[in-house]
Structure formats: C-alpha cells, structure tokens
Amino acid sequence: MMALLALSAFLAAAPPAPSTMERSAALHVSREFERVGRRVPVEDPRLSKAARRLAREALTEYTTGAPGLFTLTSAVSDSGAADPSPRALVIRAWVPRHAIETFLDRDDFHVERASHFGVGVSVIAERAALVLLLVDRKAELQEFPRRVASGGATLCGALVPPLRHAEVYVTRPDGAVSLTPVQRRNAGGGFCSRLHFATEGTYTVEVVGRADGGPEVAALFLVDQGEPRRRAAREDTAEPTTLEDARRAVYERINALRRAHSLAELVPDAALEQVAQAYSARMSREGFFAHIAPDGSTLMKRLPAGARYVRAGENLGLAAGPLAAHFGIEHSPGHRRNLLDPGFRYMGVGVAFHTVNGRPEAVLTEVFTVAPPASPELVDPRQETYDTLSRLRASRKLPPLTRSAALEALARAHAKRALELDQPSAQPGEAPVHDRVFEVLPDAGTASVDFFVLSDPTAIPESRSMADATNNRVGVGVVRGDSRRFGTNQYWVAVIYAAVP
C-alpha cells in the first residue's frame, strides 16, 4: 500500500505533456473569447505547427524578447499558412507546468478580433515555452509550394470581405518588386496569378487587397527557389553593417515597392537623414522605442524649425538588422501606409547599431515629408497643387485630369474672393460656382468644388471629387495671405472639377 501511494505521488508531480498543455491552452482561448462575447477563432493546425516551432526556438534562439516579424513570417510560411503580421504571445518558464499555469491566468489576448489561432508548446530539459498565434485572416489561399524549382506556379485564392481587387506582388531575392498579372477575378474576391521564380533565392509573395482605408496586405509567405534557406545565414550575409550601406539598401527597398505600385520614387534628403539618425541614436542610447520620446517630443518637434513640413510621417523598426527591421515595417498596415503615401516625396533614414545580450540589433527610423526642408517657399504653388492631384489620382489608378484654363480662372477668382471675405465658402460673384462652370464649359455634365486653407498646398487631402473617375477636367486657383480665422501666410486653394463627355 505504501508503494502504491508513493508511486501515485510521483505521477502527480510529473510535468504535463506538451500535447496536454496545448489542449488546455486551446480550450482557454475558446473560453476567453466566449466570455467577452467575441466570436471564437478557429484553431488552425498550420498555425499550431508554426507555434510549436516558435516555442522550440524561444528556448534555443531568440531567448530574450519576442520573435521578430521575419522569424514569425518564416515559421507561419513554412507551416503552409500565409497570414501577415500574426499577433504572438510567448511564455517561457523554468518549470514546464508554470508555462501553462501562467497562460491560463492570462485574459488579455482577446482585445482584438481574431478569426484563427494556433498554440504550441516545447519542453527542453527543465524549461518550457508556450506560444500563441492569433490572426484575423484576410485571404483564403489554395495550397501553394514553399519550395519550387526554376519556373513558375499558379497561386489562387479569395479575399475576405471587405477587401477587394486582389493584386499580387513578388519581391525577388535582389529586392526588386514586381506586380504579377491577376488572371481571374470575380465578385467574390477570387483570383489566380501565375508566379515566376527565375533565379535561386528567397522570394516574398504578397497578396494585397483594397478597402476604404487603402491597400492592405492580405496574405504573405516566402518561397525558396533552389536550396532551402537557412534563416540565420541569410540574415547574417544579407544585412548591411554600416550606415551608408543600410541607407542605400532601405532606400532601394522603399522605392522598389513604390515603383511596383506605380508611385513616384522618394528622394533622399540630407536634413531628413540627420533627423532620422539622431532619433535612432537617441532611442539606442536611452533604451526606448516609441514615436513619442520620454520628454514628450514628437516628430514635428524633431524636424528643423521653420521648414515647410505641413505633413510628415515616421516609421520605426527594431530587429537583428536594418533590412529585417524594414521587413517588419513593410508588412505593418500603418507603416505601409506611409511607404505608399502618394503625397510624400522626400525621405530620410537613420540606423543605430548596438548589441543586446550579445546579439546584434538595429534601430531603424524612416522619415517622410511632402516638401524638402531646403525650400521653405514654393516656387509655383499652383503647379505643385496640380502635381499633387496627379499623384493622388495615379495612386488610385485613375486616368489623369486635363487642365482647363477656364476652370483655372474661375478657381483663382473663387480663392481670391474667399480670402478677401475670410470665408472659404464665399462665392466669386453673384452666381454660384457651379452655374459659372456650366457657363464656361457648356458641355459639362457635372461639376464640383473643393476648397482648402493650408500652410502647404502640396498637403491637400484626398477628396470624393478627386477620386471620382467621371471627372476629367480640373482647374486650380491658389492665393496666399493673412486671415484672422486661419492665421498668417496661408494658402487658399480652390479646386474645381468637371465631367465633360
């Protein structure tokens, strides 16, 4: 009897098996989503496979912090899934049962919507790691090989609403980005595209959909042509190790992406490079990573005083190297919006290299503006406005607008009168602007007017009239002056559109 009791006690103290911990964790995920009234995500075996790999690597490779986006993408891709930027929760424990106990105490992973999840556990000696992956799936893809021979393969799938108009991009091993023709689309978001892999190396395949907020990466995975990639070796050999090389490589990646989306390339600017480099160095030196510095300063405070920066953007990345950091930036929706903003024309990149727990790390800062700091005054504000409208139309793949001298004269009169009366809605005479449009363009079917008061006319936002494909004529009027309501040296901009058969 004593022997039996002793054996029972020993069995009770034995650590739970990884599969048992995974089942408990999956059940906890379902219960927590149910508890807060959210739809329970579906457990995906491919994500669970990726989570097990990440759990093993959490004990052997990235032993501090969380896995970088490239590591996440590699694991998810190699498992057969294609979800970009999965949310990852990593728990490490020196006693295996503590990993699941800690996870079962967590109730903070359901704050965002998730459609699918995977959970994996790894136990090595006395240590354990548990990884939870959560995704809100944006596309359902048919099975596609992750290793191919020279040649091509066909990718098919469907976007998840509200995403629509699938576009497929392939980034080659040399960093060049190409838009691959989509051979079939239907009302349900279905598509097929033939992908080509001409040279050895690792390719990144992206499926991009469009919604009201603009383009969004719906699916992302890696494909190897030739020998399977060795992640550590690839990162070590591909990553730049000097600031000059890092800037050159990141600039090329940014402009390759913009070329693929038919956007104008960004121009490197020395002043923006100084701003970006100073901030990367500060984050590295002071040990923080955020758009707002500890003293409360923001990007607008960091830009040179007196320069014409009405609109600027900033991307931050942190990884083992600058290209890995930029990889994370490219596939983060908010950061990608900066990269593909048609209004931005200038950029600056800064990189600080340092070592954390014996591992190399790069702090990357990317700064974008609509105007160069060296030219605080616009030489031709009206032409700059036309150029901005052209970029905005091109970004939506709309036909260019034809400049109309008649609409231009009317727009200038409208802007001048509005400034005189300090009232943007003021009309340039007795008749409404629309009536005057039909007087000067009798064949016009419709007309619309946008009016802006800005310190920089190149920062005009997108509007319904600009995005209306039926509009094919435009006239811009710009005057500058002081206003009690809007301040000094403001540009008063009137843009008149018309649709002429």
LOLO-824543 format. One record per atom (N, C-alpha, C): x, y, z. Coordinates in steps of 0.1 Angstrom, whole numbers, plus 2048, in hexadecimal, padded with zeros to 3 digits. Atoms other than C-alpha are relative to their C-alpha. Example, Ala and Ser with C-alpha at 12.3 -4.5 7.8 and 13.67 -1.06 7.14 Angstrom:
8097F4800 87B7D384E 80980C800 7F77F5800 8897F5847 7F880B808 
***
This chain:
8087F4800 800800800 80980C800 7F77F4800 81C818808 8078027F3 7FA7FE80D 82D8117E7 7F68067F6 80A7FB809 80D8187D4 7FE80F803 8017F17FD 80983A7E6 80C8087FC 7F47F9804 82D8437DF 8008027F1 8017FF80F 82883B7BA 7F680A7FC 80B7F6803 8088507B9 80580E802 7FA7F37FD 81A86D7C8 80A8047F5 7F67FD80A 83686B7AF 7F98037F3 8077FE80C 81E869792 7F980E800 8077F37FF 80A88879E 80A80B7FF 7F77F5801 82A89C79F 8078017F3 7F980080D 83589377C 7FA80B7F8 8047F5808 8338B0764 7F67FC7F5 80980480A 8168B074B 8077FF7F2 7FA80280E 81E8A5727 7FD80D7F8 8027F4808 8218C170D 7F27FF7F9 80D802807 8028B36FB 7F480480A 80A7FD7F6 7EE8B571B 7FF80F803 8007F27FE 7F98D9721 7FA8087F4 8057FA80C 7F08E26FD 7F07FF800 80F8027FF 7CC8D4702 7FA80980A 8057F77F6 7C88E7722 80080F7FB 7FF7F3805 7D4907712 7F68037F5 80A7FE80B 7BD9036F3 7F3802807 80D7FF7FA 79F8FE70A 7FF80E807 8007F37F9 7A991D71E 7FE80C7F6 8037F680A 7AA9326FE 7F28017FC 80F800804 7879276F4 7F880680B 8087FB7F5 77992E717 80280F802 7FE7F27FE 789950719 7F98097F5 8077F980A 77B95B6F8 7F1800802 80E8017FC 75994E702 7FC80980B 8047F97F4 75A95F723 7FE80F7FD 8017F2803 75E982714 7F68027F4 80A7FF80A 74497B6F9 8058027F2 7FA80080E 75C9796DB 7FE7F27FA 80080D807 75A95F6C0 80C7F8803 7F58087FD 7709426C9 8087FD7F4 7F880380C 78D93E6B1 8027F17FE 7FF80E803 79391E69F 80F7FC802 7F28057FE 7B19096A9 8057FB7F3 7FA80480D 7C790568A 80C7F8802 7F58087FE 7DF8E8689 80D8067FB 7F47FA806 7F78FB673 80680B80A 7FC7F67F6 7F991868D 8067F980C 7FB8077F4 7FE8FE6A9 80E7FA7FC 7F3805804 81B8EF695 80A80B801 7F77F57FF 82A911692 80380480F 7FE7FC7F2 8259186B7 8097F6807 7F780A7FA 8368F76C1 80F8037FC 7F27FD804 8559016AC 80480D808 7FC7F47F9 8559246BC 8027FD80F 7FE8037F2 8529156DF 80D7F9801 7F38067FF 8708FF6D8 80B80A7FE 7F57F6803 88491C6CA 80080A80C 8007F77F4 8799316E9 80A7FB80B 7F68067F7 88F9196FD 80E7FF7FB 7F3802806 8AC9176E5 80680B7F8 7FB7F6808 8AE9366D0 7FD80E805 8047F37FB 89B9566D9 7FC7FF80E 8028037F2 89F9506FE 7FC80C808 8057F57F9 896973707 7F78087F7 80A7F9808 8799886FC 7F77F77F7 809807808 86197E6E1 8067FE7F2 7FA80280D 8689706BE 7FD80C7F7 8027F5809 86D98A6A3 7F67FC7F5 80A80380A 85598D686 8057F67F5 7FB80A80A 86C97A66E 8007F2805 80080E7F9 86F95D687 7F17FB800 80E804800 84995D68A 7FB7FC7F2 80480280D 84495F665 8057F37FB 7FA80C805 85C94365E 7F97F4806 80780B7FA 84B92C677 7F27FE7FB 80E801805 82893366B 8007FC7F2 7FF80380E 832931647 8047F17FE 7FB80D801 84591064B 7F57F6805 80B8097FB 82690165D 7F57FF7F5 80B80080B 81190863D 7F680B801 80A7F57FF 7FE92664A 80680C7F9 7FC7F4807 80194963C 7FB80D807 8067F47F9 7F4961657 80B80A803 7F67F67FE 808982658 7FF80580F 7FF7F97F3 81399167A 7F77F980A 8088067F5 804977692 80380680D 7FD7FC7F2 8009816B6 8057F4807 7FA80B7FA 81696C6CB 80280280F 7FE7FF7F1 8169656F1 80A7F5803 7F580A7FC 8369536FE 80180080F 7FE8027F1 838945721 80B7F5801 7F58097FD 85993572D 7FF7FD80F 8008047F2 85C92274E 80B7F6803 7F68097FC 877910761 7FA7F3805 80880C7FC 85D8F776D 7F57FE7F6 80980180B 8488E9751 7F1803804 80E7FD7FC 8278EA764 7FD80F802 8027F17FE 82C90F76B 7FC8077F3 8047FA80C 829916746 7F18007FD 80F800802 80590A743 7F980780B 8077F97F5 7FC917766 80080F7FD 7FF7F1803 80893A75C 7F68037F4 8097FD80B 7F593873B 7F17FF804 80E8017FC 7D592D74C 7FC80C809 8037F47F8 7D794C762 7FF80C7F7 8007F4809 7D9963743 7F18017FA 80D7FD806 7B9974737 80080D7F8 7FE7F4807 7C798F721 8037FE7F1 7FD80380E 7CB97E6FF 7F48017F7 80C800809 7A79836F3 7FB80E7FE 8047F2801 7A79A96F2 7FE8047F1 8027FD80E 7AA9A86CC 7F97F37F9 80780B807 7959936B3 80A7F67FB 7F880B806 7A49726A8 7F77F67FA 80880A807 79795968F 8067F2802 7F980C7FF 7B193E694 80B80180A 7F58007F6 7CB9346AE 8077F27FF 7F880C7FF 7E691A6B4 80780180D 7F98007F4 7F79106D4 80A7F4800 7F680A800 8178FD6D9 80980080D 7F88017F4 82C8F16F6 80D7F77FD 7F4808801 8508E56F8 8067FF80E 7FA8027F4 8628D6715 80E7FA7FE 7F2804801 8888D3717 8067FF80D 7FB8027F3 8978C4736 7F680580A 8097FA7F6 8878D8753 7F980C7FC 8067F4804 87D8F573E 7F47FE7F6 80B801809 85D8FB72A 7FC80E7FA 8047F3807 84F915712 7F27FD7FA 80D801806 82B91A707 7FE80C7F7 8037F580A 82292F6E8 7F27FF7FB 80D7FF805 80093B6DE 80180A7F4 8017F880B 7FB9496BB 7F18037FD 80D7FC804 7DC95D6B2 8008087F4 8007F880D 7D296A690 7F18037FD 80D7FD806 7B497B680 8027FE7F1 7FC80480E 7B696965E 7F98097F6 8057F780A 7B2980640 7FE7F97F2 80180780D 7B5966624 8017F1802 7FF80F7FF 7B094161F 8077FC7F3 7F880480B 7CB933608 7FF7F17FE 7FE80E802 7CC9115F7 80E7FC803 7F38057FD 7EA8FC5FF 80A8047F6 7F57FC809 80A90A5F0 80D7FC806 7F38057FA 82D8FC5F3 80980B805 7F77F77FB 84690D608 80F7FE7FB 7F4803806 8638FE5F5 7FD7FC7F1 80380280E 8638FF5CF 80D7FE7F8 7F580180A 87A8F55B2 7FF80C7F7 8007F4809 88390F598 7F47FF7F7 80C800808 864919585 7F5808808 80B7F87FA 842923593 7F67F6806 80B8077FA 8239185A6 7F480A801 80C7F8800 7FF9255A7 7FB80180E 8057FD7F3 7F29365C6 7F18037FF 80E7FD801 7CC9365CB 7FB80280E 8067FE7F3 7B69425E8 7F580A7FF 80B7F77FF 79B95A5F3 80380980C 7FF7F67F5 79C97A608 7F47FF809 80B8007F6 78797C627 7FA80F800 8067F2800 76E99A625 80380780E 8037F780B 7709B7628 80B8027F6 7F57FE80A 7919B4615 7FB7FB7F2 80480380E 78D9B35EF 80C8047F7 7F67FD80A 7A29B65CF 80D7FB804 7F38067FD 7BE99E5D6 80B8047F7 7F37FD807 7E19A85CB 80A7F7806 7F68097FC 7FE9905CD 80E8067FD 7F27FA801 82299D5D3 80A7F5804 7F58097FC 8429895D3 80D808801 7F37F97FE 8629965E2 80B7F57FE 7F5809804 8809855D2 80B80080B 7F48007F6 8A097B5E6 80880D7FF 7F87F4801 8B199B5D9 7F880C805 8087F57FA 8959B15E9 7F78067F6 8097FA80A 8849BA5C8 7F17FB802 80E8037FE 85D9BA5CA 7F98007F3 80780080D 8479B05AD 7F17FD803 80E802800 8219B15A9 7FD7F57F6 80380B809 81599059B 7F28017FB 80D7FF805 7F7990584 7F67F6807 80B8087FA 7D7982594 7F87FB7F5 80780680C 7C796A57B 7F17FF802 80F8017FE 7A596758B 7FC80780D 8077FA7F4 78F97B5A2 7F17FE7FF 80F800800 76B9785AC 7FA80880B 8067F77F6 7529895C2 8037FB80E 7FD8057F2 75B9735DF 80F802804 7F37FD7FC 77F97F5DF 80A7F57FC 7F880A805 78D9605CE 80B8047F6 7F57FC80A 7AE9625BA 8097F47FE 7F5809803 7C994E5AA 80C8087FA 7F57F8805 7EC95A5A1 80C7F67FE 7F4808803 80A949590 80C806805 7F37FB7FA 82A94E5A4 80C7FA7FA 7F4805806 84C94B596 80C802809 7F48007F7 86D9425A9 80C7FD7F7 7F580280A 88A947591 80D7FC806 7F38027FA 8A89475A8 7FF7FA80E 8008067F2 8B29355C8 7FF80B80B 8017F67F5 8AA9465E9 7F27FF806 80D7FF7F9 88D94F5FF 7F880C7FB 8097F7805 86F9615F1 7F580380A 80B7FC7F8 854974604 7F48027F7 80D7FF808 8309705F6 7F6807809 80A7F97F9 816989601 7F38017F8 80D7FE806 7F198A5F9 7FB80D807 8057F37FB 7E49AE5FD 7F28027FC 80E7FC802 7BF9B7600 7FE80E803 8037F27FE 7AF9D9600 7F2801808 80C7FD7F8 7959E6619 7FF80F800 8027F1800 788A09621 80D807805 7F47F97FA 7A8A10635 80D7FF7F7 7F5802809 7BFA07617 8057F2800 7FB80E802 7D59E960F 8047FA80D 7FC8087F4 7DB9CE629 8057F27FC 7FA80D803 7F19AF628 7F67F5806 80A80A7FC 7D8992629 8077F3803 7F980D7FF 7F1975626 80F8037FD 7F27FE801 816972629 8077F2802 7F880C7FD 82E954625 80C8007F8 7F3800806 85194B61B 8017F37F7 7FE80C809 85B9345FE 80F7FF7FD 7F2802803 87D9255F9 8027F97F2 7FC80680D 88B91E5D6 80E7FB802 7F38067FD 8A89065D9 8017FA80E 7FE8067F3 8B78FC5FA 7F780780A 8087FA7F5 8A1902619 80980A807 7F87F57F9 8AB92262B 8047FC80E 7FC8027F2 8BE92164B 7FE80E806 8037F27FC 8AF93F65E 80B807806 7F67F97F9 8CC947674 80B8057F5 7F67FC80A 8E5946657 7FB80B7F6 8057F6809 8CE95A640 80080D807 8007F37F9 8CA97565A 80E806802 7F27FC7FD 8EF976662 8068067F3 7F97FC80C 8FA97963E 7F980C7F9 8077F6807 8DF990631 7FF80D807 8027F37F9 8DE9AA64C 80C8097FE 7F57F6800 8F29CA647 80580280E 7FA7FE7F3 90A9D2663 80580E802 7FC7F27FF 9119F765C 7F48087FD 80B7F7802 8FAA1565C 7FE8037F1 8017FD80E 902A1D638 7FA7F57F8 80580B807 8FB9FA62B 7F17FE804 80E8027FB 8DB9F8641 7F780A7F9 8087F7806 8CEA18633 7FD7FD7F1 80180380E 8D5A0E60F 7F67F47FE 80880C801 8C49EC615 7F1803803 80E7FD7FC 8A59FA626 7FA8097F6 8057F780A 8A1A1660D 7FB7F87F4 80380880C 8A19FC5F1 7F37F8802 80C8087FC 8879E6603 7F48097FF 80C7F7800 870A04608 7FC8047F2 8047FC80E 872A105E4 7FC7F57F7 80580C808 86F9ED5D6 7F17FD803 80E8027FD 84E9EA5E9 7F880A7F9 8087F5806 842A0C5DD 7FF7FE7F0 80080280E 84CA045B9 7F57F57FC 80A80A802 8379E45BB 7F2804801 80E7FB7FE 8199F85C6 7FE80D7F7 8017F580A 81FA125A9 80080D807 7FE7F47F9 829A2D5C2 80D8067FD 7F37F9802 844A475BE 80A7FC80B 7F68037F6 865A3E5CF 80280B809 7FC7F67F6 86FA505EF 80E8047FE 7F27FB801 88EA665EF 80680180E 7F97FE7F4 8A7A6360B 80480E803 7FD7F37FC 8ACA8361E 80980180C 7F68007F6 8CAA8C633 7FB80480E 8057FB7F3 8B7A9F64E 7F77F6806 80880B7FA 89EA83652 8087F4805 7F780B7FB 8BAA6A655 80680480E 7FB7FC7F3 8C8A7F672 7F67FE80B 80B8017F6 8A6A7F683 7FF7F1804 80280F7FD 8A2A5967F 80C7FA807 7F48067F9 8C6A51689 80180480F 8007FB7F2 8C4A676A8 7F67F9809 80A8067F8 8A4A566B3 8037F1802 7FC80E7FE 8B1A326AD 80B80080B 7F58007F6 8D0A3B6C1 7FB80380E 8057FD7F3 8BCA4A6DD 7F87F4806 80780C7FB 8A5A2B6E0 80A7F5804 7F580A7FC 8C4A156E0 80680380D 7F97FB7F4 8D5A2A6FA 7F880080D 8087FF7F4 8B8A2F711 7F77F4803 80680C7FD 8A9A0D70E 7F08007FF 80E800802 886A15701 7FD7FE7F1 80380280E 873A0E6E1 7F18057FE 80D7FA801 855A256D9 80080C7F8 8017F4808 849A416C3 80080C809 7FF7F57F7 846A576E1 80B7FE80A 7F48027F8 867A5C6F4 7FC80280F 8037FF7F2 868A5B71A 7FD80E805 8037F27FD 868A8171B 7F38057FA 80D7FC806 847A82708 8018057F2 7FE7FA80D 856A8E6E7 7FB7F67F5 80580880B 847A816C6 8098037F4 7F97FE80D 853A806A2 80080F7FC 8017F3804 847AA369B 80A809808 7F77F97F8 85DAB06B7 80F7FD7FC 7F3804804 87BA9D6AA 8048067F2 7FD7FA80D 878AAC687 80680E801 7FA7F27FF 88CACC680 7F680B801 8097F57FE 87BAEB68C 8008097F3 8017F780B 86EB01671 7FE7FA7F2 80280780D 86DAE6656 7F27FE7FD 80E802804 84EAE0642 7FB7F2801 80480E7FD 842AC0652 7F1800805 80E8017FC 81CAC1652 7FC7F2803 80380E7FE 81AA9B64F 80C7F87FF 7F48097FF 834A82659 7FC7F3806 80280D7FA 836A5E662 80C7FA805 7F48067FA 84DA48676 7FD7F1802 80080F7FE 853A22676 80B7FC809 7F68057F8 866A10691 8017F17FF 7FE80F800 8759ED690 80B7FC809 7F68067F7 8899D76A7 8027F27FD 7FE80E803 8999B669D 80F7FE800 7F2804800 8BA9A4699 8088087F6 7F97F780A 8C39BA67B 7F68097FA 8097F6806 8B59D7667 7F67FB7F6 80A805809 8A59C364C 7F67F7807 80A8077F8 8949AC665 7F780A806 8097F67FA 8879CB676 7F78067F6 8087FA80B 87B9D9655 7F67F67FC 80980B804 86B9B764D 7F3802809 80C7FF7F7 8559BC66C 7F880D7FD 8077F4803 84D9E0662 7F77FE7F3 80880280C 8429D563F 7F37F9802 80C8087FE 8299BD64D 7F880480C 8097FB7F6 81A9D2668 7F780B7F9 8097F8808 7FB9E365A 80280F802 7FE7F17FE 801A0666A 80D8047FA 7F37FD806 826A06660 7FF8007F1 80180280F 81E9FA63D 7F880C7FA 8087F4805 805A17639 80A80C7FE 7F67F5803 823A2F63D 8087FD7F4 7F780380B 838A1C624 7F98027F3 8087FF80C 81CA1D60A 7F880D7FF 8087F4801 80FA40611 8048087F4 7FC7F980D 80EA525EF 80480E802 7FD7F27FD 812A74600 80F802804 7F37FF7FC 834A6D60E 80A7FF7F4 7F67FF80B 852A765F8 80E7FF805 7F38007FB 870A7760F 8017F680C 7FE80A7F5 87FA5E628 80E802806 7F38017FA 89BA5A641 8007F4809 7FF80D7F9 8A7A3A652 80C80180A 7F68017F6 8BBA36672 8017F2807 7FF80D7FA 8C9A16682 80B80180B 7F68017F5 8DAA106A3 8027F1802 7FD80E7FE 8EC9EF6A7 8057FF80F 7FC8037F3 8F09E16CA 7FF7F1803 80180E7FC 8F29C06DD 7F87FE80D 8098037F5 8D89B26F5 8027F2804 7FD80D7FB 8E299470A 8087F87F6 7F7806809 8FD98C6F2 7FB7FE7F2 80680280D 8E698D6D3 7FF80E7F9 8017F3807 8E89A86B8 7F28057FE 80D7FA801 8CB9C06B5 80180D7F9 8017F3807 8C29DD69E 7F4807803 80B7F77FE 8AC9FA6A6 7FE8097F4 8027FA80D 89DA07686 7F580B801 8097F5801 88CA29681 7FF8057F2 8037FB80E 87BA34660 7F780C801 8077F47FF 86FA5765C 7FC8047F2 8057FD80D 859A6363F 7F980E801 8077F3801 84DA86635 7FB8037F2 8057FC80D 83AA97619 80980A7F9 7F87F5806 854AB2614 80E7FF806 7F28007FB 87AAB6618 80280B80A 7FD7F67F6 887AC9636 80880C7FA 7F87F6805 89EADD620 7F880B7F8 8087F7808 881AEE60E 7F4804807 80C7FD7F8 86AAFE627 7F58087F8 80A7F9808 859B1360C 7FE7F87F3 80380780D 847B035EE 80280A7F4 7FE7F780B 852B115CD 7F48027F8 80C7FF808 832B095BB 7F57F7807 80A8077F8 816AFF5D4 7F57FA7F8 80B805808 7FCAFA5B9 8057F37F9 7FB80B807 812AE25A5 8027F480A 7FE80B7F5 81BACF5C6 7F37FA803 80D8067FD 7F6ACB5CC 7FB7F77F5 80380980C 7F0ABD5A9 8087F3801 7F880C7FF 80DAA55AF 7FB7F780B 8058087F5 7FFA9A5D0 7F37F87FB 80C806805 7DDA935BF 8037F57F7 7FC80A80A 7EEA7F5A4 8057F3808 7FB80C7F9 800A695BE 7F47F9807 80C8067F9 7DFA645D2 7F87F87F6 80880780A 7CDA5A5B2 8077F37FC 7F880C805 7E9A425A7 8007F580B 8008097F5 7E9A325CA 7F37F7800 80D807801 7C5A285C4 7FE7FA7F2 80180580E 7CCA1D5A0 7F58067F8 80A7F8808 7B5A38592 8078077F5 7FA7F980B 7BBA49571 80380E804 7FC7F27FD 7CCA6B572 7F680A7FC 80A7F5803 7B8A8B573 8068097F6 7FC7F6809 7BAAA4557 7FF80E806 8007F27FB 7C4AC7561 7F78097F8 8097F7807 7A9AE1558 80380E803 7FE7F17FD 7B2B06554 7F4807805 80C7FA7FC 78EB0F558 7FD7FD80F 8028047F2 78AAFC579 80B806809 7F57FA7F9 7ACB09584 7FD80F804 8037F27FD 7A1B2D581 7F480280A 80C8007F6 780B26593 8057FC80E 7FB8047F3 793B145AF 80880B807 7F87F57FA 7ABB315B4 7F780B805 80A7F57FB 78EB4A5B6 7F97FB80D 8068057F4 77EB335CF 80980180C 7F77FF7F5 79DB315E5 80380E804 7FD7F27FD 7A4B565E3 7F4806808 80C7FA7F9 780B605ED 7FF7FA80E 8018077F3 780B46609 80A80680A 7F67FA7F7 7A0B55618 7FC80E804 8047F37FD 793B78615 7F580180B 80B8007F6 774B6F629 8037F780C 7FC8097F5 787B57640 7F67F5802 80B80A800 76DB3C637 8027F77F5 7FD80980B 776B1D623 7F47FD7F8 80C803808 752B18618 7FB80C7F7 8057F4807 750B3B609 8017FE7F1 80180280E 746B3C5E4 80780C7F9 7F97F6807 75AB505CA 7F68087F7 8097F8807 73CB655BF 7F27FD804 80E8037FD 716B635BE 7FC7F27FE 80480E803 712B415AE 8087F6807 7F880B7F9 71CB215C0 80B7FB7F6 7F5805808 73CB115B4 7FB7F57F6 80480A809 72AAF35A5 7F98067F4 8067F980B 715B0A58F 80A8067F7 7F67FA808 734B1B583 8087F67F9 7FA80B807 744AFA57B 7F97FC7F3 80880380B 728AF2564 7FF80B7F5 7FF7F5809 72BB14554 80D7FF7F8 7F3800807 750B1054B 8027F27F9 7FF80D806 74CAEB543 7F27FA7FE 80E804802 729AE6534 7FE7F17FE 80180F802 730AC152C 8017F880D 7FD8077F4 738AB9550 7F37F9805 80B8077FB 721A9F55F 7FE80280F 8007FE7F2 72AAA4584 80C809804 7F57F87FB 740ABC598 8007FF80F 7FE8007F2 74EABC5BB 80C809804 7F67F67FB 764AD35D1 8057FB80D 7FA8027F3 77DACC5EC 80780C804 7F97F47FB 78BAE7602 8087FD80C 7F88027F5 7A8AE661A 80880C804 7F77F67FB 7BBAFE630 80C7F8807 7F58087FC 7DEAF0635 80D808801 7F37FA800 801AFA63E 8097FA7F5 7F980680B 80DAE4622 7F67F97F6 80A805809 7F7ADD603 8047F27FB 7FD80E804 80AABC5FC 7FA7F680A 8068097F6 7F9AAE61B 7F17FF7FF 80F802801 7D6AAF60D 7FC7F2802 80480E7FE 7C4A90618 7F87FA7F4 80980680A 7B1A77602 7F2804803 80E7FC7FE 78DA805FC 7F87F87F6 80A808808 76EA705EC 8018057F2 7FF7FB80E 771A875CE 80D7FC7F9 7F3804806 796A7F5C8 7FF7F17FC 80180F802 78DA595CA 7F57FC7F7 80B80380A 770A5C5B2 8057FE7F2 7FA80480D 77AA4A592 7F98087F5 8077F980B 760A5E57E 80580E7FE 7FA7F2802 772A7F584 80C7FF7F7 7F4800809 78AA86568 80680E7FD 7FB7F3802 78FAAC569 80380680E 7FD7FA7F3 79FAC0586 80680E7FE 7F97F37FF 7A9AE458E 80380380E 7FB7FD7F2 7BDAEF5AC 80280F801 7FD7F27FD 7BEB125BB 80680080E 7F97FF7F3 7D6B1B5D7 80480E803 7FC7F37FB 7DAB3B5EA 8067FF80E 7FA8017F3 7EEB42609 7FE80D808 8027F47F9 7E7B5A625 7FD7FD80F 8038017F1 7DFB6164A 7F1800802 80E8027FD 7BFB5865A 7FE800810 8027FF7F1 7B1B6067D 7FB7F2805 80680D7FC 7A0B3D67D 80B7F57FF 7F780B803 7BCB2866E 80F803802 7F27FD7FD 7DDB3A676 8068077F4 7F87F880A 7F8B4B661 8067F67F6 7F980780B 807B40640 7FA7F37FD 80780C803 7EDB26639 7FD8007F1 80480280E 7E6B18616 7F17FD800 80F803802 7C1B1A60C 7FF7FA7F2 80080880C 7BCAFF5F2 7F27FC7FC 80D804806 79EAFA5DC 8037F67F4 7FE80A80B 79CADB5C6 7F27FD7FA 80C802807 780AD95AD 8017F47F6 80080C809 778AB859B 7F38007F7 80B801809 761AB157E 8017F37F8 80080C808 756A9356A 7FA8047F2 8047FC80D 755A9A545 8007F47F7 80080C809 74AA7F52C 80A8017F5 
***
